[in-house]
Amino acid sequence: MTSRSRAARRRRLPLRYLLPSLFLVALSAMLMLRGYVHSEILADHRVQPPAATDQVPEEIIEGGPVIAQRDGEPATFSVPDHKLVLTFDDGPDPEWTPKVLDVLAEHDAHGVFFVTGTMASRHPDLVKRMVDEGHELGLHTFNHPDLSFQSRSRIDWELTQNQLALAGAAGVRTSLFRPPYSSFSNAMDNKSWPVTEYIGSLGYLTVVNNTDSEDWKRPGADEIIRRATPRGGEGAIVLMHDSGGDRSQTVEALDRFLPSLKEKGYEFTNLTEALNAPSAHTPVTGAARWQGVAWVTAVGISENVTGVLVAGLAVIGVLVFARFGLMLVLSFVHARKVRSRKFRWGPPVTEPVTVLVPAYNEAKCIVNTVTSLTASDHPVEVIVIDDGSSDGTARIVEDLRIPNVRVVRQQNAGKPAALNRGLANASHDLIVMMDGDTVFEAATVRELVQPFGDPKVGAVAGNAKVGNRDTLIGAWQHIEYVMGFNLDRRMYDVLGCMPTIPGAVGAFRRSALERIGGMSEDTLAEDTDVTMALHRDGWKVVYAENARAWTEAPESVQQLWSQRYRWSYGTMQAIWKHRRALVEKGPSGRFGRVGLPLVSLFMVLAPLLAPLIDVFLLYGLVFGDTGKTVLAWLGVLAIQAVCAAYAFRLDKERMTHLVSLPLQQILYRQLMYVVLLQSWITALTGGRLRWQKLRRTGVVEMPGAAAPAGARPAEPERRPVA
C-alpha cells in the first residue's frame, strides 16, 4: 500500500462517525426550518405606535382602500356599489379556513385570502384549494412583522418568501398585498406610507379595508354582521380573519351574512373582478415553480419529522418517569426484603471458592487485585489467566509467591476464552469472576456467594463501585454506577430478569455455566450474554448489595467512549442473539417476554431517543419560552436528583458527589447518547467492533492493604481514592 493510499484511508471519515454527524446536521436544519415557519426565528413582533400624517398625500388619506402606483404617482380605487370583497387575514388555518371555504362555497361567494408565508408553507393544500375554488390570494408577508420597522432588504425578503410559498402550494404568484397591522387608508401615517409607496413601486396593489368586522374581538355573530354591513348599498372591502384564534363566530356570522346581503342585491366577488381589472394571479412555471415545490416539500418534511419527534418526546418522557417510579418502588422493595432480620438465602455458604482473574497487560493493577483477594475472609483459590500479556503481568503474579494463587498462561484469545480456560482449571464448584483492574473488600467474596444457599440461584451480581472518583469524569461515572447500574439491578432482581452480571464482580455456579456451554465468545458483552443464557436455562440471577468491588473507571473521554461503545454494541448483540426467547415457553419465554423488552426499552431504545429532551431544551432556550423551558428541565433534574439521592442512601454513599449531577446531565449524558447512536449505526451497517484495551493506572487499591513480600507493583500515577 502506497503512502498516498494510506493517507487517504486515514482521512476517510468512518461511516459510524459520518452518519451521526449527518443526522445531527439534518435534525438541526429541520428544527431551524420549523422555527422559521412557526415565526420563532427571525420574527419581529414590534408594532409601531401612531405617527404624524403630514407626509402622506391627501389623495391617499381621503381615497379608497386600494392603493397603487400609476406612472410614479399614487392612486386609489374603491369597490363599486353593491359589491363586497370579503378579505380574510392571517391564514390559512387548518381548523377554521376549511370551514370558511365551505361556507363561501355553499353560498357561491368568493373572497380574497391574505395569507402569511409561514402558514401557507405549512398548509399548502388549503392554499391550493383557495385557488381551485376561485378565490384570490394576497400577500400578508412571511412572518407578519410591522414593515415600518424593517429595511427594504427585509421587506423584499418578506415578499419573496411569501411568493415562494404560493408558488410551491398553488403554482401562482399574486399582485395583491396587505400590510400587517393595517387599517383604513386614512390611518396611513409617516411611518407606514413610505413602505406602501415602496411596495407600490414593485407593482403591487396595496389593499387595506374600509369596513372592519372586528371579528378578532369575538363580539358575537350579530355584532360581526352589523359591523361588516356597509351603509346605503355602498361597495366595501370587508376585513375578517380565518386564523389567529377561535373563529367560530366568524364562520357563524358568514353563514348568515352572505344570504342576507345577497337578498339586498350585493355580489360577493374577488377584488380584481370588482375593479374590472386583470386577475391578480400569474402562473409560475419552470425553475421558480420547482423552487416553490422544493420549499413546501422541505417544510412538510420538517413538520412531519418534528411532529414525530414531539410525539417521541412525549413517549420518552412517560417512559423516563415510569422508569424512575419503578426503580424507586422496586428498589425499596428489594432493600426492605434483603435487609430484613429474618431474610436468609438459605444455609450459610462456607465452601471454598475459585476466583478467576482474566488479565491482559495489567501490570499496573494486578498486584492490588491479587493482594485484595488474599485479605478475603472467605476461603478462596485464585487463578490469574494471563491472556498473552506483553508487560510481564504473569511474572509479577508469580513473583508474589502467594499460596492458593496460580497463574495460567495462554496465547492472546480474548476475555471469554481466558475465563473458560480458568473455569477448566478451577478446583471448586462456586466461581467468582473479576477484572484485572478491580479490588475486593475482605467480605466481598463471602457476601457474593451467600445467595447460593438457594439452590435455584445460578449467578449473583455484585456491587461494582468506581474507585477513581476524584476526577470529574470519575465522579460522573460514580453517579452512574450507583444510580444507573445498582438501582437498576435492585429493580431487575425483584422482576426476576437481571440483564447483566458485571465483569468486575460476579459469581456463578460451575454447573450452571457448564449447562449453557461456558462463557460465550459470540458477543462483545460476554457478561450480558451469559446472564441472559442463564435466565433462559431456568436459573435465578440475583443482586448482592454488600458484595462491593472497586474498579478503575476510564479516565479520559476517549477511553470512556471505547468502553461504552463496546458495552452498547455488545448488549445489542446479546439481545439479538437471544431474540428467540420472545416466542419460547418456560423460563426462556418468561425472560424473553419480560426481561428482553425491558432491557431493550430501558437500555437501548429509550436512551437512543432521550436526547430529544435536550434537543428541545436547547430549542426552547433559543427560540421558545425560556422560563418555561428552564422550569421543565429543572423539574426533570429534580426527579433525577431524588432517584440519585435515594440510590446513594441505599449504598451509604456521601451525597456530596451529587453536586456534579447537573453538569453530568448536560455533558456526560450527551456522550452516552452519541455512543449508543454510533453502536446502532455500527450494527445496522454491518460493522464489526473489536476488543479495545483501556489504559490503566493502578490507582485503585484497598486502604491499609499491605503488599506481600516480593511484590513489585508499579507506582500509581495518581493517589488511590477507594
N, C-alpha and C positions, 0 to 999 in steps of 0.2 A: 504494500500500500504506500503510495507516494505521500510526501509531507503535505502536499496541497489537498489531497483527498482526506487525510486525517484531520486537517484543519477545518475542512468543510463539514466533516462529520461532527466535530466538536461544536461548530457554530449552529448546527441544525437543532432547533428547539424541539424536544421530545413532545409527542402528541399529548401525553398526560399533563404537560405543563401548558401547552398551547390551548387545549380545549377549555380548561378553567379560565384562562385569560380571555378567550373569546366569549365565553359565557358571561363573565363579569362585564365586559365591554357592552355586549348586547343587552344585558339586563339594565345597565346604567342608561344606555341610549333609550330603551323603551320607557324607563321611568322619567327621563328628561322629557321625552315626547309627550308622555301622559301629563306631566306637569304643565307643559306648554299649552296643550289643547284643553286643559281644565283651568286656564288662567291663573296658574300657581307660579309660573315662571314668566318673567318679562311683563307681568300685568302691572298696570298703574291705575289705582283706584281713586286718585285725587279728582275732585270736582271744583272747577273754577267758580268763585263767587261772582255775582253780577258786577258788571263793569259799566263804564260810561258808553254812550252810543253816538257821540259826536262824529266819529269817523265812518259810521255806517251810512251808505247812500239812503236818501229819503225814500226813493222808489222801492228799496228793499223793505224798509220798516213798514211802509204803507201798502206793499204789494201782496201778491198771492203767495201760497205756500210752496210753490215750485220755483226754484232759483236756478238760472243758467247763465252762461256767458255767451253773448252774441256779438261777434266781431270785437271782442275785447271789452265789451260793455255789459254790465249786469242787467238781467231782465228777469221778470217774474211772471208766473202764469197761475191761473185759477181754474178750478174744475167747473164746467158749465152747470147751470141749474138742473135740478132733478137727477144729478149723477153723484153717486157716492163712491169714493175709493176707500175701501177698508184696508188699513195697514196694520200689520202685526209685527211687533218688535221682539228681538232677543232670542228667537228660536233658531232652529227647531227643537222642540222639547219632545222626548219620546212618549210622554203621557198625554200632554194637552194638545200638541199640534195635530195629531191624528183626529182628535175629537173636533177641533176647529175645522179641519178639512172635511170631515164627514158632514158637519152642519152646512158648510158652504156648498158642498155637492148636493145635499138634499134640497136646497133652495135655489140651485142653479145660479150661484153667485160667485164672482171672482174677486180677488184682492191682491195686495202686494205684501210679500213677506220680506221684511228687512232682517236678514239672518246674520249672525256673527260667524266668523270663520271657525271659532272653536267648536260651536255647536254643529255647524254644517259638516265639519270634518268628522265628528263623532257619530252623526246620524245622516249619512249621505242618502239613504233610502228615502227619507222624508223630503229632502231637497228635490230628489228626482220626482217624487210623487207630486209635489207642488207644480213643477214644470209640466208633467204629463197631464195634470188636470186643468191646465190653462191659466194658472196664476203667474204673476210676475215676481221676480226676485229683485231684491235690492241689497246693497252692501250696508252693513252696520258695523264695520271694522272687524278685525280679527279678535282682539282681546277686550273690546269695549272700553277703551280709555277716553278721557276727555282730551280731544285733539288740540285744544288750545294750549295744553301744556307740552305738546310734542313738537319735535323738529320736523322739517319737511321730509327728511330721510325716513323718520319713523312713520310719518303719515303715508308715504309711498309704500313702506313695508306693510302697514296695516291693510291698505287697499289691495296690494299684490297678493298677500297671503289669503285674503278673503276671496279674491277672484280664483286663486288656485284651488280652494276648497270647492267652489261652484263648478269649476271645470272638471274636477275629479268626480263630483257627485252627479252632475246632470249634463255635463258637456256643453255648458253655456257660460258666457260672461255677461255682465249687465252694466247698463249705463246709469242706474239709479243708485243714489246714496243718501243715507240719513245719518247725521252725526249723533253719536251717543249723547244723552242728556239734553237733547234739543227740545225746543218747544215751538211756539208760533214764530212767524217771521219778524214780528215786531219785538221779539225778545232778543234779536240779534244784537251783539254789542261789539265793542272794540277788540275783544279777545277772540270771539268766535267768527267774526266777519272775515278776517284775513284767511282763516282756514277755509271757509266756504268759498272765498274768492279763488284761492289756490286750487281747490278741488274742481271748481268750475272750469279753470284753465286747462284741466286734464280731460275735459269733455264730459264730465258727469253732470247729471241733473240732481241738485240737492233738494230733497223732499222733506219739508217739515210737516206741520199739520195746522189746521185751523179749527178742528173740533176734537177735543180731548175727552175720551170716555172716563179717564181716571180709574180704569178698572184695576190698576195696580194697588189702589187703596182698598179694594174689596168692599165697596159701599153697599153692595146688594145689586141684584139684576135690574130692578126697577130704576135705581139711580143711574146705573151704567147706561141704560136705554135713554133716559132723559138727557144725560149729558152728551150722548153720541148723536142725538137727533138735531139736525140743522134747522134753522128757522126759515119760515116763508118759502120753502121749496128751493133754497139755495143749494148749490153743489158744495161738496166738502170733502176734505181728506180727513178721515177719522182715525185717531190713534187708539190702538188696542195692543194687547200683548198675548202671545201664545207660549210664553216661557217666563221664568223668573219667580216661580212660586205656584200656589194653588190658583188655577184659572177656571175653576168650576163655575164661578159667577159669570165669567166672560162667555163661556160656552152656553150657559142658560140664557144669557141676555141675547146672544146672537140668534138663538133658535126662535126667539120672539121678535127680535128687532127686524130681521130680514123680511119675513112675510108682512109685517105691519107696514114697513115703509114701501114695500113693493105695491101694496094696495093704494098707497098715496102717490104712486107714479114714479117712484125712484128706481133707478137702474144701478146695479152694483157691478162695476167694471174694473178692469185694470187701469192703471194710470195713463199709459200711452193711448189706450182706446178712448179714455175720457178726453184726452187732449188732442185726439185725432192726429197722433204722431206715430212714427215708425216704432216697431217693437223695441223694448229695452234689451231684449236678448240677442246675442250674437253667438252662433255656433262656434265651438272651439274644436279644432282638428289638429292633426299632426303631433309634433313634439309637445306642444302646450297641453294637449289633451292627455297624453301619456304621462306627463309630469303630474298633472292633477290626479290621474288614476293612481299613480305610484304613491302620491302623498296620502290619499284617502285610504289606500290599502295598508300603508305603514301605520297610520293612525288606528285602523281597525285591528291590526295585529297587536299593537301596543295595548289597546283597550282590552282585548280578549286575554292576552297573556297576563296583564296586570290584574285583570279580574280574577283569573285563576290563582294568581299569587295571593291576592287578598283572601280568597276562599281558603287557600292553603295556609295562610297566616292564621285564620280563624281555627282551622283544624289543629294546627300545631299548638296554638295557644291552649286549646282544650286538652290536648294530649300532655302538654307540659304540666299544666295544673293537675291533671288527673294523675300523672306520674308522681308529682310531688306529694299529693294527698295519699296515694297508695304507699309510697315509700315511708311516709311518716307513720301511717297507721300500722302497716305490717312490720316496720322496724320496732315499733313499740311492742307489738305482739311478740316478736322474736325475743327482744331483750327481756320482757317480763317472763317468758317461758324458761329461757336458759339460765336466768338469774334467780329463779325460784329456789328456795332451800330444798324443796322436795324433788327438784329435777335431777334425773340421772339418765345418762345414755344407756346404762346397763352396768354390769360388773366392771370395776376399775380395770383398766388395761395396763398391765405391768410387763408384758413380754418385750424382749429386745426388738429394736427397730433398725432397719438398714436405711441410711441416709445417702442418697445419690446426689453427687455434685458434678454435673457436667461442666467442663472448663475448657475454654479456648482462649489462650493468651490472657490469662487472668493473674499474671504475676503480681500486679499491684494490689489485688484484692484477696487472693486465695489464702494468705496467712490469717487474715482477720476472719474469713469464713470458717476455716477449719478450727481455729482457736475457739471460736464461739461454740462449736459443737462439742469440744472437749469439756466445756463447762456445763453441759446438759445434765439435768437431774434425772434423766431417764436413760437407761442403758441403750447405747447406740453403736452400730457398726457404720463407719464412714467409708464410702467408696468414691474417690475422685476419679472421674473418667476424663483423661486428657485427650481432647479431640484434635490431635495433631498440632498442638501449640508450638510456636517457634520462639517463645520468650522464656523457656525454662520453667513453665508452670509445674510440670510433673516433678522435676528435680527439686524445686523449692518444697513441695509437699513431702517428698521422700526424705529430705534433709531434716524435716521436723522430728522424724522418728517417734511418732505418737502411736501408742498401742491402739489397735482397732481402727486404724486409718490405713487404707490401702489405695494404691494408685493403679488404675488400669489404663493402658495406653492403646490408642488406635489411630489409624490414619484419619485425616480430617474427613468426616462424613456428615456432620450436622448434629444438632442437638437431639432430635428424636433417636437417631442411631446411637448416640452416646448413652442416652437413657436406657435404651433396650440392651445395650452392652452391659450397663451397670445392673440392670434387672437380672440378666443371666448370671451375674456373679454374686448376687445378693444371697445372704445366708438366712434371712428372716422373711416371715410372711407379711409383715407390715412394712411398707416402703414410703419413706419421706423423700420428696424431691425439692431441691432448692437451687437457686442460681449461684454461680461462682462469685458474684459481687454482693452477696447477701449475708447478713449475720443474724444468728438466732439468739434469743434470750435463753437463760438457763431452763425456763419452764416451757419453752416453745414446743419441743418435741412431745413432752408429756401431754400438754393441752391439745396438741394436734391429733393425737391418736386416741384420746378418750372416747370420741364418738363411735369407734369401732367396737365398743361394748354392745352396740346394737348390731346384730348380725346382718341387718338389711343395708347397712351403710357400706358403700363401696369406695367412697372418696370423701375427703374433707378439705375444704378451702380454709387457709389461714388468713390472718390479718396482716397484710403487707403494708408497711409504712415507709415513707420517704425519710431516709437518713440524712441526706444533704439538703436540708430545708432552709439553709441560711442565705441562699440567693433568691432573687425574685422568681426565677423560673422554678427553683426548687419549692418555694413557698406555694406557688400556684399548683404544682403537682401534688403537694401535701394536701391542699384543699380538695383536689380532685380525687385523691386516693381515699380520704376519709369520707367525703360526701358521695362522690360519684361511684366509687367501687364498693366500699364496705357497707354503705347504707343500701346499695343495690343488692349486695349479697344477702343481707338480712331479709329483704323483700323476697328474693328468689328462693331463699331457704324455706320460708313459710309457704310459698306457692309450689314448692317441690320441683323447681326447674332451674336450678343453679346452672348458668351457662358456661362458667369457666372456673377451673381450679388454677389459681395463679402459679406461674412457674417459679416464683420466688419462695412460696411456702404452700405446699400441698402434700397430702398423704393419700395412699391408695392401698387397697388390699391386693396382694400379689395375684390371688386367684381371680379377682375382678379384671385386672389388667390382662391376664392370660386368656380369659374368655373372649375379650374383644381384640386379641391379637397384638397387645402391647401398644407402645406409642406409635402413632401413625406418622408417616412421612409425606402424606398426601397434601397437607396444607402447611402454611407458614405459621399457623396458630395451633400447634400440636396440643397445647393445654386445653383450648376450647374444643378441638376435635375429639380428644379422648374423653372429655367431660360429657359431651353430647352422646358419644358412643356408650358410655356407662349408663346414662339415663335410658337409652333405648334398650339396653340389656336388662333393665329392671332394677338397677341399683339406686339406692338413695345417695344423694350428694348434699352435704350439709356444710354449715359455716361455723368455725370455732373462733369466736371473737378474741379469746385470750391467747391464742397461738400467734404471738407477734413476731414479725420478722422485719429487719431493717434493710432496705435495699437502696442501692445508689441509683438515683434517677438521672436521666440525661441533663447535662449542664449547659448545653447550647441549643439554640433553635434548630440547627442542622441535625444534631443528634436526636433531639426530641421528634423532629419531623420524620427521621428514618425509623425510629421505634414505632411511632403511632401509625405510620404508613403501613408497616408490616402487620401491626395488630389489626388494623381496619381491614386490610386486604385478606389476612388470614381468617378473620371472622366471617367475611363474606364467603370465602372458600368453604369453611366448615358448614355454614348454613346451607349452601348449595349441595354439599356432599350428603348431608343428612335430610334432604328435602323429602325423601320417600316416607319419612316418619309422619308426614301430614296425612297419609292415607292408610297407614298401617294400623293394626289393632294392638291391644295390650299396652304395656308400659311405653313402647316406642310410639304408639299412636297418641298416648296421653301427652308425652313430651312434645310430639310433633304439632299437636293442636293447641297446646298451652304454651310450652316453652319457646318453640321456634317463632310463633307470631310475636311474642313479647320481645324476644331478642331482636328480631328483625325490625320491629316497630321502634323500640327504645334505643337500640344500639346502631341501627343502620339508617332507617328511613327518617325518623324524627330529627336526628342530628343533621341530616342532609338538608332538611327543609328549615331547620331552626334559624339559619342566617336571615330568613325573611324578617324576623323580628328586628334584627339590627339594620337591615337594608331600609325598612320602613321607618325605623327610628331616625336614621340619617336623613331620609327623605322628609320626614316630618319636621326635623330640626331646621332644615334649609328652606323648605317650601310650604310647610303646613303650620298648624297651630303649635308653636314651640312649647308653650306652657303645658298644654295637654299631653304633648308627646313626652316631655320630660317626666311629667307626673306618672304616665303609664309605665315608662321604663323603670322609674323608681319603685313602682308597685311590684313589678316582676322581680326586681332586685331584692326587695324586702322579703318576698316569698322565698327566694333562693337563700337569703341570709338566714331565715328561720330554719329551713331544712339543714343548712350547713351548721348552724349553731347546735341544733339537736344532734346531728351526727358527731360533732366534736364532743358534746356532752356524753354521748354513749361511749365514745372511745377515750374519754378522760383526757382530752387534748386541751391545750391552752387556747382560749378564744382570741388571743392577740394576733394569731396568724390570719384571722378573718379580716384584718384591716385591708389586706390586698385583694379582697373579693371583688370590689367594683372594678378595679383595674384588670383583674382576671377576666371578668365578663366582657370587657371592651377589647382586650388584646389576645389573651390566651385562647379564649373560646373561638375566635375567628381562625386561628391557626388550626385548631382541631377540625373546624368545618372544611377548610381547604384541603386538609389531609384526607378527610373522608371523601370529598368530591374527587380528589385525584385517585383514590382507591377505586371508586366507582368507574372512573374512566379507564383505568388500567384493566379492570375486569371486563368492561364492555368492549374494549378494543382488543382483547385477547392478549394483553401484555403479560409478562412474567416478572415477578419480583423475587430477587434472591435474598438470602440471609445477609444482614448487614451488622457487622461487629461494631458496637459502640465503644468509644474511648472511655476507659475507666481511670479513676484517680486513686482508688484505695482509701477514700476519705471516711468511709463508714466503718466503725468498729464499736464494740461494746465498751462502755465506760468501765474502767477498772480491770479489764481483762488483760492479763499478762501473757505475753508470748512465751511458749516453751523454749527451753534451751535449744540452741541450734537454729532458731528461726531467724531468717534474714529478710524481713519484709521490706518492701520498697517504701521510701519515705512518702507519706501522703502529700499531695500538692496543696492541700488546704486542711485546716483544722477539722477534726471529727466533730460532728454535732449530734450524733444519735444519743 
